[in-house]
Amino acid sequence: MKFEPLTASIGAELINVNLGDASRDPALFAEIKALLLEYKVLFLRDQDITRAEHVAFAERFGKLEDHPVAGSHPEHPGLVQIYKSPDQPMDRYENAWHTDATWREAPPMGCVLRCVECPPVGGDTMWANMVLAYERLPEDIKAKIAHLRARHSIEASFGAAMPIEKRLALKAQYPDPEHPVVRLHPETGEKVLFVNAFTTHFTNFHTPANVRFGQDYAPGAAELMQYLIRQAFVPEYQVRWRWKPNSMAIWDNRSTQHYAVMDYAPCHRKMERAGIIGDKPYGLEGPGA
């Protein structure tokens, strides 16, 4: 196996490796996992593997999770089918910078995505390094957000267009969790800026240190939140991948955000994603604090 970094900040392409083989080879899997922790997203071409091999490789990281809105393959639970067609209108969830499922108490550890069918041009996906995004924040901002926490919501995203009864039922099933704004990566110890399109508001901003008068709260908190969310938009933190059939991407969902570019309608774009169950994020105080 060889690898080639794709940018100076994030992403590498793996060459001369088959993920079907890696699903059966612990040593090869360990090499791939080490590269994932370093580069945060890995890419591969020409992966003519079965769905069972796709699932088996992803399960080496941990158990897989289903998605409450996007359906899984009927024979492979946890292999979510993200299928677009000329008949299906574009949704408004993938083409936003986001970390997958931060509306869960324990968001996914990572994902393994395979392209089944794609447009001849368009439909790329972009990833951003949120460790680097945190590192390059001004020191006064780092101090301000060190102990802030925020809510993340499936109701305000996937649920927004649902009838109210269905939306409230979705929220009851997945109550808005509270996560640290700065997350410690559980394997590398890196500090990660952990807000994205699913984040709605801070939960502990309204303190004497931040708010002189009650009216300070709304603009102060909202402006800071939008500033932090916009850090994923910086091109110097990003990599962009052009899909071909049987191309694959593996990403660490704890330290990245991604954006699916929807510039291809009307066209077919069929992707299959295995999401790996993660752990509950903890902040700078460490686990159990």
TORKOL-4160 file (C-alpha; in steps of 0.2 Angstrom, whole numbers, padded with zeros to 4 digits, m for minus):
289
<pt num="1" X="0000" Y="0000" Z="0000"/>
<pt num="2" X="0006" Y="0018" Z="m0004"/>
<pt num="3" X="m0002" Y="0034" Z="0000"/>
<pt num="4" X="m0001" Y="0052" Z="m0007"/>
<pt num="5" X="m0007" Y="0067" Z="0003"/>
<pt num="6" X="m0019" Y="0078" Z="m0007"/>
<pt num="7" X="m0017" Y="0094" Z="0002"/>
<pt num="8" X="m0006" Y="0102" Z="0015"/>
<pt num="9" X="m0019" Y="0101" Z="0028"/>
<pt num="10" X="m0031" Y="0086" Z="0026"/>
<pt num="11" X="m0033" Y="0071" Z="0015"/>
<pt num="12" X="m0023" Y="0057" Z="0007"/>
<pt num="13" X="m0026" Y="0044" Z="m0007"/>
<pt num="14" X="m0023" Y="0026" Z="m0004"/>
<pt num="15" X="m0015" Y="0017" Z="m0018"/>
<pt num="16" X="m0013" Y="m0002" Z="m0021"/>
<pt num="17" X="m0025" Y="m0007" Z="m0008"/>
<pt num="18" X="m0042" Y="m0016" Z="m0008"/>
<pt num="19" X="m0054" Y="m0013" Z="0007"/>
<pt num="20" X="m0061" Y="m0031" Z="0004"/>
<pt num="21" X="m0044" Y="m0037" Z="0009"/>
<pt num="22" X="m0042" Y="m0025" Z="0023"/>
<pt num="23" X="m0058" Y="m0031" Z="0030"/>
<pt num="24" X="m0049" Y="m0048" Z="0032"/>
<pt num="25" X="m0032" Y="m0042" Z="0037"/>
<pt num="26" X="m0029" Y="m0035" Z="0054"/>
<pt num="27" X="m0012" Y="m0028" Z="0050"/>
<pt num="28" X="m0017" Y="m0019" Z="0035"/>
<pt num="29" X="m0032" Y="m0012" Z="0044"/>
<pt num="30" X="m0021" Y="m0005" Z="0057"/>
<pt num="31" X="m0010" Y="0004" Z="0044"/>
<pt num="32" X="m0026" Y="0012" Z="0037"/>
<pt num="33" X="m0033" Y="0017" Z="0054"/>
<pt num="34" X="m0016" Y="0025" Z="0058"/>
<pt num="35" X="m0016" Y="0035" Z="0042"/>
<pt num="36" X="m0034" Y="0040" Z="0045"/>
<pt num="37" X="m0030" Y="0047" Z="0062"/>
<pt num="38" X="m0016" Y="0057" Z="0054"/>
<pt num="39" X="m0025" Y="0063" Z="0038"/>
<pt num="40" X="m0043" Y="0063" Z="0044"/>
<pt num="41" X="m0050" Y="0058" Z="0027"/>
<pt num="42" X="m0044" Y="0044" Z="0016"/>
<pt num="43" X="m0048" Y="0041" Z="m0002"/>
<pt num="44" X="m0048" Y="0026" Z="m0014"/>
<pt num="45" X="m0052" Y="0022" Z="m0032"/>
<pt num="46" X="m0057" Y="0006" Z="m0041"/>
<pt num="47" X="m0064" Y="m0002" Z="m0026"/>
<pt num="48" X="m0075" Y="m0016" Z="m0034"/>
<pt num="49" X="m0080" Y="m0024" Z="m0018"/>
<pt num="50" X="m0096" Y="m0031" Z="m0012"/>
<pt num="51" X="m0108" Y="m0023" Z="0000"/>
<pt num="52" X="m0104" Y="m0037" Z="0013"/>
<pt num="53" X="m0085" Y="m0032" Z="0012"/>
<pt num="54" X="m0090" Y="m0014" Z="0013"/>
<pt num="55" X="m0099" Y="m0017" Z="0029"/>
<pt num="56" X="m0086" Y="m0029" Z="0036"/>
<pt num="57" X="m0072" Y="m0016" Z="0033"/>
<pt num="58" X="m0082" Y="m0003" Z="0042"/>
<pt num="59" X="m0086" Y="m0015" Z="0056"/>
<pt num="60" X="m0068" Y="m0016" Z="0060"/>
<pt num="61" X="m0069" Y="0001" Z="0068"/>
<pt num="62" X="m0085" Y="m0003" Z="0078"/>
<pt num="63" X="m0104" Y="m0007" Z="0077"/>
<pt num="64" X="m0114" Y="0002" Z="0063"/>
<pt num="65" X="m0129" Y="0013" Z="0066"/>
<pt num="66" X="m0144" Y="0016" Z="0056"/>
<pt num="67" X="m0151" Y="0033" Z="0051"/>
<pt num="68" X="m0169" Y="0038" Z="0057"/>
<pt num="69" X="m0173" Y="0047" Z="0040"/>
<pt num="70" X="m0162" Y="0040" Z="0027"/>
<pt num="71" X="m0165" Y="0021" Z="0024"/>
<pt num="72" X="m0153" Y="0007" Z="0025"/>
<pt num="73" X="m0150" Y="m0007" Z="0012"/>
<pt num="74" X="m0163" Y="m0021" Z="0016"/>
<pt num="75" X="m0150" Y="m0034" Z="0017"/>
<pt num="76" X="m0136" Y="m0024" Z="0026"/>
<pt num="77" X="m0142" Y="m0015" Z="0041"/>
<pt num="78" X="m0131" Y="0001" Z="0044"/>
<pt num="79" X="m0127" Y="0003" Z="0026"/>
<pt num="80" X="m0137" Y="0019" Z="0022"/>
<pt num="81" X="m0142" Y="0022" Z="0004"/>
<pt num="82" X="m0140" Y="0040" Z="m0001"/>
<pt num="83" X="m0148" Y="0040" Z="m0018"/>
<pt num="84" X="m0152" Y="0055" Z="m0029"/>
<pt num="85" X="m0162" Y="0054" Z="m0045"/>
<pt num="86" X="m0169" Y="0066" Z="m0058"/>
<pt num="87" X="m0186" Y="0062" Z="m0051"/>
<pt num="88" X="m0181" Y="0066" Z="m0033"/>
<pt num="89" X="m0180" Y="0085" Z="m0028"/>
<pt num="90" X="m0164" Y="0090" Z="m0019"/>
<pt num="91" X="m0164" Y="0091" Z="m0001"/>
<pt num="92" X="m0156" Y="0104" Z="0010"/>
<pt num="93" X="m0145" Y="0094" Z="0022"/>
<pt num="94" X="m0130" Y="0087" Z="0013"/>
<pt num="95" X="m0125" Y="0104" Z="0005"/>
<pt num="96" X="m0121" Y="0112" Z="0021"/>
<pt num="97" X="m0105" Y="0110" Z="0031"/>
<pt num="98" X="m0108" Y="0097" Z="0044"/>
<pt num="99" X="m0102" Y="0084" Z="0055"/>
<pt num="100" X="m0113" Y="0068" Z="0054"/>
<pt num="101" X="m0127" Y="0066" Z="0067"/>
<pt num="102" X="m0121" Y="0078" Z="0080"/>
<pt num="103" X="m0139" Y="0077" Z="0085"/>
<pt num="104" X="m0135" Y="0061" Z="0093"/>
<pt num="105" X="m0129" Y="0060" Z="0111"/>
<pt num="106" X="m0114" Y="0049" Z="0104"/>
<pt num="107" X="m0111" Y="0055" Z="0086"/>
<pt num="108" X="m0103" Y="0043" Z="0074"/>
<pt num="109" X="m0085" Y="0040" Z="0076"/>
<pt num="110" X="m0083" Y="0040" Z="0057"/>
<pt num="111" X="m0090" Y="0034" Z="0040"/>
<pt num="112" X="m0085" Y="0023" Z="0025"/>
<pt num="113" X="m0093" Y="0030" Z="0009"/>
<pt num="114" X="m0094" Y="0021" Z="m0008"/>
<pt num="115" X="m0099" Y="0028" Z="m0024"/>
<pt num="116" X="m0111" Y="0017" Z="m0034"/>
<pt num="117" X="m0116" Y="0029" Z="m0048"/>
<pt num="118" X="m0112" Y="0047" Z="m0050"/>
<pt num="119" X="m0114" Y="0061" Z="m0063"/>
<pt num="120" X="m0101" Y="0062" Z="m0077"/>
<pt num="121" X="m0096" Y="0079" Z="m0069"/>
<pt num="122" X="m0102" Y="0087" Z="m0053"/>
<pt num="123" X="m0107" Y="0080" Z="m0036"/>
<pt num="124" X="m0090" Y="0082" Z="m0028"/>
<pt num="125" X="m0088" Y="0081" Z="m0009"/>
<pt num="126" X="m0077" Y="0092" Z="0002"/>
<pt num="127" X="m0070" Y="0089" Z="0019"/>
<pt num="128" X="m0063" Y="0102" Z="0032"/>
<pt num="129" X="m0050" Y="0099" Z="0045"/>
<pt num="130" X="m0058" Y="0105" Z="0062"/>
<pt num="131" X="m0042" Y="0102" Z="0072"/>
<pt num="132" X="m0034" Y="0115" Z="0061"/>
<pt num="133" X="m0049" Y="0127" Z="0061"/>
<pt num="134" X="m0047" Y="0127" Z="0080"/>
<pt num="135" X="m0028" Y="0129" Z="0080"/>
<pt num="136" X="m0029" Y="0144" Z="0070"/>
<pt num="137" X="m0042" Y="0153" Z="0080"/>
<pt num="138" X="m0037" Y="0170" Z="0088"/>
<pt num="139" X="m0031" Y="0166" Z="0106"/>
<pt num="140" X="m0045" Y="0177" Z="0113"/>
<pt num="141" X="m0058" Y="0167" Z="0104"/>
<pt num="142" X="m0050" Y="0151" Z="0111"/>
<pt num="143" X="m0051" Y="0158" Z="0129"/>
<pt num="144" X="m0070" Y="0163" Z="0126"/>
<pt num="145" X="m0075" Y="0146" Z="0120"/>
<pt num="146" X="m0065" Y="0135" Z="0130"/>
<pt num="147" X="m0079" Y="0129" Z="0142"/>
<pt num="148" X="m0094" Y="0134" Z="0131"/>
<pt num="149" X="m0107" Y="0120" Z="0127"/>
<pt num="150" X="m0120" Y="0120" Z="0113"/>
<pt num="151" X="m0136" Y="0111" Z="0108"/>
<pt num="152" X="m0137" Y="0101" Z="0092"/>
<pt num="153" X="m0154" Y="0097" Z="0084"/>
<pt num="154" X="m0162" Y="0084" Z="0072"/>
<pt num="155" X="m0179" Y="0093" Z="0074"/>
<pt num="156" X="m0172" Y="0109" Z="0067"/>
<pt num="157" X="m0164" Y="0101" Z="0052"/>
<pt num="158" X="m0171" Y="0084" Z="0046"/>
<pt num="159" X="m0187" Y="0088" Z="0055"/>
<pt num="160" X="m0190" Y="0105" Z="0050"/>
<pt num="161" X="m0200" Y="0101" Z="0034"/>
<pt num="162" X="m0211" Y="0087" Z="0043"/>
<pt num="163" X="m0228" Y="0089" Z="0049"/>
<pt num="164" X="m0228" Y="0095" Z="0067"/>
<pt num="165" X="m0233" Y="0079" Z="0074"/>
<pt num="166" X="m0220" Y="0069" Z="0065"/>
<pt num="167" X="m0207" Y="0083" Z="0069"/>
<pt num="168" X="m0211" Y="0082" Z="0088"/>
<pt num="169" X="m0210" Y="0063" Z="0088"/>
<pt num="170" X="m0193" Y="0064" Z="0080"/>
<pt num="171" X="m0187" Y="0076" Z="0093"/>
<pt num="172" X="m0194" Y="0064" Z="0107"/>
<pt num="173" X="m0184" Y="0050" Z="0100"/>
<pt num="174" X="m0169" Y="0061" Z="0098"/>
<pt num="175" X="m0169" Y="0075" Z="0111"/>
<pt num="176" X="m0157" Y="0089" Z="0107"/>
<pt num="177" X="m0140" Y="0084" Z="0115"/>
<pt num="178" X="m0128" Y="0096" Z="0122"/>
<pt num="179" X="m0110" Y="0095" Z="0117"/>
<pt num="180" X="m0094" Y="0104" Z="0121"/>
<pt num="181" X="m0089" Y="0118" Z="0108"/>
<pt num="182" X="m0071" Y="0112" Z="0109"/>
<pt num="183" X="m0070" Y="0093" Z="0109"/>
<pt num="184" X="m0055" Y="0083" Z="0114"/>
<pt num="185" X="m0052" Y="0069" Z="0101"/>
<pt num="186" X="m0053" Y="0053" Z="0111"/>
<pt num="187" X="m0038" Y="0044" Z="0102"/>
<pt num="188" X="m0026" Y="0058" Z="0097"/>
<pt num="189" X="m0030" Y="0071" Z="0111"/>
<pt num="190" X="m0032" Y="0085" Z="0098"/>
<pt num="191" X="m0043" Y="0099" Z="0101"/>
<pt num="192" X="m0057" Y="0100" Z="0089"/>
<pt num="193" X="m0069" Y="0115" Z="0085"/>
<pt num="194" X="m0086" Y="0105" Z="0086"/>
<pt num="195" X="m0100" Y="0116" Z="0080"/>
<pt num="196" X="m0108" Y="0114" Z="0063"/>
<pt num="197" X="m0125" Y="0116" Z="0053"/>
<pt num="198" X="m0134" Y="0105" Z="0066"/>
<pt num="199" X="m0129" Y="0117" Z="0080"/>
<pt num="200" X="m0143" Y="0129" Z="0086"/>
<pt num="201" X="m0137" Y="0139" Z="0101"/>
<pt num="202" X="m0125" Y="0139" Z="0116"/>
<pt num="203" X="m0132" Y="0133" Z="0132"/>
<pt num="204" X="m0120" Y="0142" Z="0145"/>
<pt num="205" X="m0116" Y="0159" Z="0136"/>
<pt num="206" X="m0127" Y="0169" Z="0147"/>
<pt num="207" X="m0115" Y="0173" Z="0161"/>
<pt num="208" X="m0109" Y="0190" Z="0169"/>
<pt num="209" X="m0093" Y="0188" Z="0159"/>
<pt num="210" X="m0102" Y="0188" Z="0142"/>
<pt num="211" X="m0118" Y="0198" Z="0145"/>
<pt num="212" X="m0118" Y="0216" Z="0153"/>
<pt num="213" X="m0137" Y="0218" Z="0149"/>
<pt num="214" X="m0150" Y="0204" Z="0144"/>
<pt num="215" X="m0151" Y="0211" Z="0127"/>
<pt num="216" X="m0132" Y="0208" Z="0124"/>
<pt num="217" X="m0136" Y="0189" Z="0124"/>
<pt num="218" X="m0144" Y="0187" Z="0107"/>
<pt num="219" X="m0132" Y="0196" Z="0096"/>
<pt num="220" X="m0117" Y="0191" Z="0106"/>
<pt num="221" X="m0120" Y="0173" Z="0106"/>
<pt num="222" X="m0127" Y="0172" Z="0088"/>
<pt num="223" X="m0113" Y="0182" Z="0081"/>
<pt num="224" X="m0100" Y="0171" Z="0090"/>
<pt num="225" X="m0109" Y="0155" Z="0084"/>
<pt num="226" X="m0109" Y="0160" Z="0066"/>
<pt num="227" X="m0091" Y="0165" Z="0067"/>
<pt num="228" X="m0086" Y="0148" Z="0073"/>
<pt num="229" X="m0097" Y="0139" Z="0060"/>
<pt num="230" X="m0089" Y="0149" Z="0046"/>
<pt num="231" X="m0072" Y="0142" Z="0050"/>
<pt num="232" X="m0076" Y="0126" Z="0040"/>
<pt num="233" X="m0078" Y="0137" Z="0025"/>
<pt num="234" X="m0059" Y="0142" Z="0024"/>
<pt num="235" X="m0052" Y="0134" Z="0009"/>
<pt num="236" X="m0035" Y="0132" Z="0017"/>
<pt num="237" X="m0043" Y="0119" Z="0029"/>
<pt num="238" X="m0051" Y="0109" Z="0015"/>
<pt num="239" X="m0049" Y="0095" Z="0002"/>
<pt num="240" X="m0061" Y="0091" Z="m0012"/>
<pt num="241" X="m0064" Y="0074" Z="m0020"/>
<pt num="242" X="m0071" Y="0070" Z="m0037"/>
<pt num="243" X="m0081" Y="0054" Z="m0037"/>
<pt num="244" X="m0081" Y="0040" Z="m0049"/>
<pt num="245" X="m0090" Y="0023" Z="m0048"/>
<pt num="246" X="m0081" Y="0012" Z="m0035"/>
<pt num="247" X="m0072" Y="0027" Z="m0027"/>
<pt num="248" X="m0073" Y="0027" Z="m0008"/>
<pt num="249" X="m0069" Y="0039" Z="0006"/>
<pt num="250" X="m0066" Y="0035" Z="0024"/>
<pt num="251" X="m0067" Y="0050" Z="0037"/>
<pt num="252" X="m0065" Y="0053" Z="0055"/>
<pt num="253" X="m0081" Y="0061" Z="0060"/>
<pt num="254" X="m0074" Y="0067" Z="0076"/>
<pt num="255" X="m0062" Y="0079" Z="0068"/>
<pt num="256" X="m0069" Y="0084" Z="0051"/>
<pt num="257" X="m0084" Y="0092" Z="0043"/>
<pt num="258" X="m0090" Y="0089" Z="0025"/>
<pt num="259" X="m0101" Y="0096" Z="0011"/>
<pt num="260" X="m0109" Y="0087" Z="m0003"/>
<pt num="261" X="m0109" Y="0099" Z="m0018"/>
<pt num="262" X="m0126" Y="0098" Z="m0027"/>
<pt num="263" X="m0122" Y="0105" Z="m0044"/>
<pt num="264" X="m0128" Y="0091" Z="m0054"/>
<pt num="265" X="m0147" Y="0090" Z="m0055"/>
<pt num="266" X="m0155" Y="0082" Z="m0064"/>
<pt num="267" X="m0144" Y="0067" Z="m0063"/>
<pt num="268" X="m0142" Y="0050" Z="m0054"/>
<pt num="269" X="m0130" Y="0050" Z="m0039"/>
<pt num="270" X="m0130" Y="0034" Z="m0028"/>
<pt num="271" X="m0119" Y="0033" Z="m0013"/>
<pt num="272" X="m0119" Y="0020" Z="0001"/>
<pt num="273" X="m0112" Y="0025" Z="0018"/>
<pt num="274" X="m0108" Y="0014" Z="0033"/>
<pt num="275" X="m0108" Y="0025" Z="0049"/>
<pt num="276" X="m0099" Y="0019" Z="0064"/>
<pt num="277" X="m0106" Y="0021" Z="0081"/>
<pt num="278" X="m0095" Y="0034" Z="0091"/>
<pt num="279" X="m0094" Y="0039" Z="0109"/>
<pt num="280" X="m0101" Y="0054" Z="0119"/>
<pt num="281" X="m0090" Y="0070" Z="0116"/>
<pt num="282" X="m0080" Y="0077" Z="0130"/>
<pt num="283" X="m0072" Y="0094" Z="0132"/>
<pt num="284" X="m0056" Y="0101" Z="0138"/>
<pt num="285" X="m0060" Y="0095" Z="0156"/>
<pt num="286" X="m0058" Y="0077" Z="0150"/>
<pt num="287" X="m0069" Y="0062" Z="0150"/>
<pt num="288" X="m0081" Y="0061" Z="0165"/>
<pt num="289" X="m0079" Y="0079" Z="0170"/>
